[in-house]
Amino acid sequence: MSEITLEEKIRVRAFALWQQDGSLEGCADEYWHMARVLVEKEMAAPGAAQTGDPEVPAPV
């Protein structure tokens, strides 16, 4: 099974953010940027667990 690429992680997160905000039209770039920042921050966190949900803290 292949590993999910950074671009795919960002795309999934951007889509989720867009849906949470009511699927606003014409805001794709803003959601992509927000998602990219969040995904990169998660990846940079030491010992970051892959929970799939940024609101769920990593297990200790």
C-alpha positions as CSV (number, residue, x, y, z in Angstrom):
1,M,0.0,0.0,0.0
2,S,1.4,3.4,-1.0
3,E,2.0,6.2,1.5
4,I,-0.2,9.3,1.3
5,T,1.7,12.2,-0.3
6,L,1.9,15.6,1.3
7,E,-0.3,17.0,-1.4
8,E,-3.0,14.5,-0.8
9,K,-2.9,15.2,3.0
10,I,-3.3,18.9,2.3
11,R,-6.1,18.3,-0.2
12,V,-8.0,16.1,2.3
13,R,-7.6,18.7,5.1
14,A,-8.5,21.6,2.8
15,F,-11.7,19.8,1.8
16,A,-12.6,19.1,5.4
17,L,-12.0,22.8,6.4
18,W,-14.1,24.0,3.4
19,Q,-17.0,21.7,4.4
20,Q,-16.8,22.8,8.0
21,D,-17.2,26.4,6.9
22,G,-20.3,25.7,4.8
23,S,-18.7,25.0,1.4
24,L,-18.0,28.6,0.5
25,E,-17.4,29.3,-3.2
26,G,-14.3,31.0,-4.5
27,C,-12.1,30.3,-1.4
28,A,-10.0,27.3,-2.6
29,D,-6.7,29.1,-2.3
30,E,-7.4,30.2,1.3
31,Y,-8.4,26.7,2.4
32,W,-5.4,25.2,0.6
33,H,-3.1,27.6,2.5
34,M,-4.7,26.9,5.9
35,A,-4.6,23.2,5.3
36,R,-0.9,23.3,4.2
37,V,0.0,25.2,7.4
38,L,-1.8,22.8,9.6
39,V,-0.4,19.7,7.9
40,E,3.2,21.0,7.9
41,K,2.8,21.9,11.6
42,E,1.6,18.4,12.4
43,M,4.5,16.8,10.5
44,A,7.0,19.0,12.2
45,A,5.8,18.3,15.7
46,P,8.2,15.9,17.5
47,G,6.6,12.5,18.1
48,A,3.4,13.5,16.3
49,A,0.9,10.7,16.1
50,Q,-1.0,10.0,13.0
51,T,-4.5,10.3,14.4
52,G,-6.1,11.8,11.3
53,D,-7.8,14.4,13.5
54,P,-5.8,17.5,14.4
55,E,-8.1,18.2,17.4
56,V,-7.3,14.8,19.0
57,P,-4.1,14.9,21.1
58,A,-1.5,12.4,20.5
59,P,-1.5,9.4,22.9
60,V,1.0,9.6,25.7
